[in-house]
Amino acid sequence: MTRRIGPSLRDFTRRDFLASSALTAVLFIAALLLFPASHEAEGKGPQVTAQAPAR
């Protein structure tokens, strides 16, 4: 049988808490991998610059 966290969260078990915490951590890790915060992490691929047409 699973233990309850507190009296106000009767239907939220420890297993539910651990599962939701793990899923939240996975979500944040995926966001960090998809959207790097540092400038050095960007631009690992080839850079393409647009050239203005000559007049």
C-alpha positions as CSV (number, residue, x, y, z in Angstrom):
1,M,0.0,0.0,0.0
2,T,1.3,3.5,-0.8
3,R,1.7,6.2,1.8
4,R,-0.1,9.4,1.6
5,I,1.8,12.7,1.4
6,G,-0.5,14.9,3.5
7,P,-4.0,15.4,4.7
8,S,-4.9,18.0,2.1
9,L,-3.6,15.9,-0.8
10,R,-5.6,12.7,-0.2
11,D,-5.5,11.3,-3.7
12,F,-1.9,12.2,-4.4
13,T,0.3,9.3,-3.4
14,R,4.1,9.2,-3.1
15,R,4.2,7.3,-6.3
16,D,2.3,10.0,-8.1
17,F,4.6,12.6,-6.7
18,L,7.7,10.8,-7.8
19,A,6.3,10.2,-11.3
20,S,5.3,13.8,-11.7
21,S,8.7,15.0,-10.5
22,A,10.5,12.7,-12.9
23,L,8.3,13.9,-15.8
24,T,9.0,17.5,-14.9
25,A,12.7,16.9,-14.8
26,V,12.6,15.2,-18.2
27,L,10.6,18.2,-19.6
28,F,13.2,20.7,-18.3
29,I,16.1,18.7,-19.7
30,A,14.4,18.4,-23.1
31,A,13.8,22.2,-23.1
32,L,17.5,22.8,-22.2
33,L,18.7,20.6,-25.0
34,L,16.4,22.1,-27.6
35,F,16.9,25.7,-26.6
36,P,20.4,26.3,-25.3
37,A,20.8,29.3,-23.0
38,S,24.5,30.0,-23.7
39,H,25.7,31.8,-26.8
40,E,28.6,29.3,-27.2
41,A,26.2,26.4,-27.5
42,E,24.6,28.0,-30.5
43,G,26.0,28.0,-34.0
44,K,27.5,24.5,-34.0
45,G,26.3,24.1,-37.6
46,P,27.3,26.0,-40.7
47,Q,26.5,29.7,-40.7
48,V,24.6,31.1,-43.7
49,T,24.6,34.8,-44.4
50,A,22.2,36.5,-46.9
51,Q,23.8,38.7,-49.5
52,A,22.1,41.8,-50.8
53,P,21.7,41.9,-54.6
54,A,24.2,44.2,-56.4
55,R,22.8,47.4,-57.9
